Amino acid sequence: MSAIRHTPGPAAAEAFTFGIAIATVTTLAGIGFLVWTGVLTVIGAVATLLLGLPALLLIVSCLLSVWLGYDRDAVDVALS
């Protein structure tokens, strides 16, 4: 017997978009704070944004997609 699969609705799509936006804003604020306090140089901040932000957004999108129920089978295989 196959399991009944429910597709995520509009609330899940909004939660996904909100999660990605929060991750981006939080990262930018954190890097801005590190530059402001002198822990990170401007060149270091640019390098961190260019190399780290895409990786962070990929990880956050994978975690959000599993949590919200998007394409469970393929994502579960990728994260295991």
N, C-alpha and C positions, 0 to 999 in steps of 0.2 A: 504494500500500500504506500503510495507516495504522500509526502507531507504537503499540507496546504501552504502555499507561499503567498505572503502578502507583500505587495509592492509598497515602498515608502511613498507617502503622500506629500502634499505641499508643505506641511509643517516640517517634515524632514529636510526638504530642500532649503527652506528658510534657516533651519538650524545648521545645516552644512555651510551655507553662505556666511552666517553669523560667526560660526566657529573659525572659518578661514580668515574673516576680517579681524576677529579678536586676536588671533595668533599673529597676524601681520602687524597690527597696531601695537601690540605688546612688545613684539620684537623690535620694532622701530623705536619705541619709547625707551626700551632697555638699552639699545645701542646708543641712542641720543644721550641718555643719562651717563653712560660710561665715557662718552666723549666729553661731556660737560664736566665730569669730575676729574678728567685727565687720565683715567685708567687706559683708555684706548685713543690712539691718534686718529685723525680724520682718514688717513690712508688705510689704516687698519680697519676702521669702520666700513669703508667702501669695500674693502676686500671681504670682510665678514658678510656684508650684505650680498655681494655678488656670488660668494661661494656657499654661504650658510643659509640664506633665506630660501632659495629653491629647495634645498634638502629639507629644511624645516617644514615648508608647506607641503612637500610630498609626504612626509611622515604624518603630519596633522591630517591631511586628506585621507590617508589610509586608515588612520584610527577613527576618524569621524564616519567614514563609509562603513566600517565594521559595526560601529556603535549604532548607526542609524538604519542598518539593514540593507544597504545597497550592495547587490551582487555578492552575496555571502560566500558562495563557493570559490570564486576566483580570488577574492581578497583573503579569505582564510588560508588558502594555499600559499599565497604570497607572503603572509605574515608568519607562517609556521616554520 
